[in-house]
Amino acid sequence: MSHILNSVNIQLRRNVYAYPCLWRHARRTICCSPQTYAGEGDQGSSVLGKRWKDTAETVVIGGGCVGVSLAYHLAKAGMKDVVLLEKSDLTAGSTWHAAGLTAYYHPGINLKKVHYYSIKLYEKLEEETGQAVGFHQPGSIRIASTPVRVDEIKYQMARAHWHPTPQFLIGPEKIQELFPLLNMNQVLAGLYNPGDGHIDPYSLTMALAAGARMYGALIYNPAPVSALTPTSDGKWDVQTPHGTIRANRIVNATGFWAREVGKMIGFEHPTIPVHHQYVVTSTVPEVKALKTELPVIRDLEGSYYLRQERDGLLFGPYEKQEKMVLQDSWVRDGVPPGFGKELFESDLDRIMENIELAMERVPVLKNADIINVVSGPITYTPDLLPMVGPFQGVQNYWTAIGFGYGVIHAGGIGKFLSDWIMNGEPPYDLIECDPNRYSKWTSVPYLCAKARESYGFNNVVGYPKEERFAGRPTSRVSGVYDLLKSHASMGLHAGWEQPHWFYKPGDDAGYKPSFRRTNWFEPVGRECKLVMENVGVIDLTPFGKFKVKGKDSVKLLDRLFANTMPKVGLTNISHMLTASGRVYAEVTITQLAPGEFLLITGSGSELHDLRWIEKEAVDGGYDVDITNVTEDVGVLGVAGPKSREVLQKLTDEDMSDAAFKFLHCKPIKLAGSSLRATRISYTGELGWELYIDNKDMAAVYQAIMEAGQKEGIDNFGTYAMSSLRLEKGFRGWGAEMNCDTNPLEAGLEYFIKLNKPADFIGKKALQEIKAKGLKRKLAYLSVDTDNIDPEGNETIWHKGKVVGNTTSGAYSYTKQQSIAFGYLPIELISVGQKVEVELLGRKYVAMVIPEPLVLTEPTRTRLQKKAKSRV
C-alpha cells in the first residue's frame, strides 16, 4: 500500500503530461488564452472571421458532448439556423475529464434505447465526419459475487431480451477467459455486453462538432451568455458579448453551469456538482503482455469500474455517501468565474477502501504505479437521471442537463431531443427524465441529501419497488401524513409521501426489498380483502389537479382530449394524444359548473401534463384560465361495498346508488361541519374520492374512520390499489399506455370518440392506424408462478422466440393467482393462447384470459340486484 501511495502525485496538473488523453486537454488549458484559442483555425468555431447571426431557429447553450450532439442532430435533421454558444472551449466542464465509458446496460427501459443509439452512432461517426473518436469496444462485465447480485442480473436480463441490446449472463469460466487478470474468488456470474467500451470524450465532441458544422450549424466560442430575455411572441433574446441572437427556442445544455443559466429566467434547477475521482496507472507488464484489450469491469460490491488505458489501467470508485464530496458551494454561490478545464484537488483517503478492494479483485494493481488521480465535477440531479425536454411555465425553453453519465447519453439524447423538437412530440416515452418531475418542493437541502445518497448508491442492488429515503419528507405532505406515518411503509411520489402498505401488530414491518415476495405480501392481501369485502381509506393526495375555466374551456379540452366532454356534474376518463396518435396522458375530467372543469392526473405526470395543456392553450389562442391546485387540495379515496353506508353517516346528501350514480360528482357538506368535499367515482373499487382543502384533511379523515368502525373500516395503500386495478383490467398510464403506445392497441377504444365533431390532436393519425389495422394488442395474462410475481417490462416468449413484453403485473389476492398485462402480436391474443413470461431467469407459463378477472363494484352491485329481482 505504501508503494502505491508514494507513487501518487496529488496535484494532477503536475503529472498530466504522462496521460496522453489528458495531455491534449492540459495543453490547451495551460497554453492557450481564450483569445488565442478563439482564433485557432483548426477549431473553426470562433466568432472571429464568421458572420454573426442575429436570428436562429434553435440556440443550444453549452459546448460539452451533449450540447454539441444536439446541434449535430438538429442540423443533420435539416433544421436551418442552428447556433451553439460555448462560454470558453468545447468540452470545458465535465466532458473533458470524463472517463469516457460507453455501456449498453441501463435498468431504465427506454434509457436502454438512448445507450443503444449512442453506441451505434459512435461506431460510424469517424467515417461520417472524418474525425477520429478513439472508440474502443472490448466489451464489459458486471461482476456478481453474491447470490442477490445474480438475481439482479437475471432480473435485468428479463427486461433486456425484448430490446436489441446484445447482453449475456456468463459464468466464472467465461469471465476468466475474457479477463484473465481477475481474482475469481467469490465470482458467481457476470453480465456481459460485448459492444461496450470507452471513447475519448474530447475526440467525440470534436467529431460531433465537425458533423454539426458539416450540416450547417454554427458554433461560436468563446461566447458566454450574459442574459436571456423572453419576447412577447414566445421567442428569446440571447445576449452575449458579441451581440444578441433572437431565437425561436433555447436549450440549456450547460452541465454544471445549468443553475446559472436557469436563474437567468427564474428557475432553480436541482443540479449539483459531485467530486468524482478516477485513477490512472503506468504500464502494467501483465496488461502489456495481453494480445487483446481487456473488457471494462464493474465490480459492484467493490463499487468501482476498471478498464484498460493503453498498457495500464484506469479505475474509478464511487465512495460511500459519508465520504463523497459535493461542491455545494457552487449551489449557494455559483460556479467560480472562468472555471472550465480546472480540476479539484484529489483525496485518496476517501477512496482507499475502494482501492484495496480493486487490488484484491485485480491483483496486478498491487504493484502498479499510479501516475494520475483525476478529480473533477460531474453533475447530479436528486435521482441521478438527466433533465431532458421542454419546461412547464415558460415558452420554448428546453433543458439537457444533469448528466451523471454524459458521454454515453450524449448521442441518444441528442437524437431524442432533435426528434422531439423537429416533430413536436417525443419519439418515445422518457418521462423519468422529464425536467418537470421536479418543482418548488425540490429544496437545496433535499437536492444535496439525494445527490449524496445517489452517488453512494451507484452500485447498490437495484430492487423492484425500490425506495430511497434521504431528504424525506419534503414540504409535500398531505394533511393525513402525520396520522399515518407511524404505521405505514411510505413511498415517494412526485415529492409526496404516500402509503404503500400498512403495518399491524405482528407484521414484519419496515422496508425490506426483494426480487421475490417479501414482508409486504401478506399485509397487502389483507388490505385487498378489506376493500373487496368492507371499506378502506387511501390517501390519494399526490394526484395532479388542475382547474380549467373560461370562455374557450370546452373548445380547448375538446381539442386536447379524444373523449367527449362530460356534462355538468359528471366525470369521464379522457386521453390526450400526440399528433401521431400515441397516448400522452390519461386524465379524469369533471365539469364542476358550466365551463369550469377539474382535471385529475397521476402524481408522476403533474407538470408533464400541465405543460402540454398550457402549450396548446397558448398556441391556439384560447381564452382560458388554467390553475394548478395540486398543493392545495387533498384527496381521500373511500372504497368497498360498505363505503356508501359509511359516507351516508357523514352527510345529509342522499348517497344511495339511485341518487348518486357511478361517474357523477357533486359537492357535499359533512354533517355537523362547515367542511365541504367533492365525490368523484371513476374506478369502481376506488369508488369515492373526496377532494378537500389540505388543511382540513385530517379532520375529514378522522370523521370517516370514526363513522366506519361498525363496518370494519381501515387503511389501505398503493400496493393494494395496484393489485385491485389489475384484477379489474384497468389500464395504467406509464405502463399499458404512454408515448410508446396508441389507444387502440391498448384497448382504450371506449374512451376514443373518433366520430366527435372536434378535430382533437391525433384524430387523423388514429383513423389511419385503424384503417391499416393493428400489429399488436394488449393481452390479459394469468401467470403460473411460485414465490415471484411479474412487475412489468419482462420479456414474453413463444416457441423460443421473443414475442412481446409485459407492462405491469401483480398477485390477485381475490383469485389467488399471478396476473399481468402484456403486448403480443395480433395472432397471439386469443383467449387460451399460451406464452411464457421470463422472471429471474426462468420462463413461467402464461395464458391469455378474458378480462377482467374480477368485476368492478358497480357491475357486481348491478348483477346482484338483477339476481334478487329474478328471485
Secondary structure by P-SEA (a helix, b strand, c coil): caaaaaaccccccccccccaaaaaaaaaaccccaaaaaaccccccccccbbbbccccbbbccccaaaaaaaaaaaaacccbbbbbbcccccccccccccbbbbcccccaaaaaaaaaaaaaaacccccccccccccccccccccccaaaaaaaaaaaaaccccccccccccaaaaaaaccccccccccccccccccccccaaaaaaaaaaaaaaabbbbbccccccccccccccccccccccccccccccccccccaaaaaaaaacccccbbbbbbbbbbbccccccccccccccbbbcccccbbbbbcccbbbbbbbcccccccccccccccccccccccccccccccccaaaaaaaaaaccccccccccbbbbbbbbbccccccccccccccccccccccccccccaaaaaaaaaaaaaacccccccccccccccccccccaaaaaaaaaaaaaaccccccccccccccccccccccccccccccccccccccbbbbccccccccccccccccccccaaaaaaaaaaaaacbbbbbbccccbbbbbbccaaaaaaaaacccccccccbbbbbbbbcccccccbbbbbbbccccbbbbbbccccaaaaaaaaaaaaaaaccbbbbbbccccbbbbbbbccaaaaaaaaccccccccccccccbbbbbbcccccbbbbbbbccccccbbbbccccaaaaaaaaaaaaacccccccccaaaaaaaaaaacccccccccccccccccccccccccccccccccaaaaaaaaaaacccbbbbbbbbbcccccccccbbbbccccccbbbcbbbbccccccccbbbbbccccccccbbbbbbcccbbbbbbbbcccccccaaaaaaaaaaaaaac
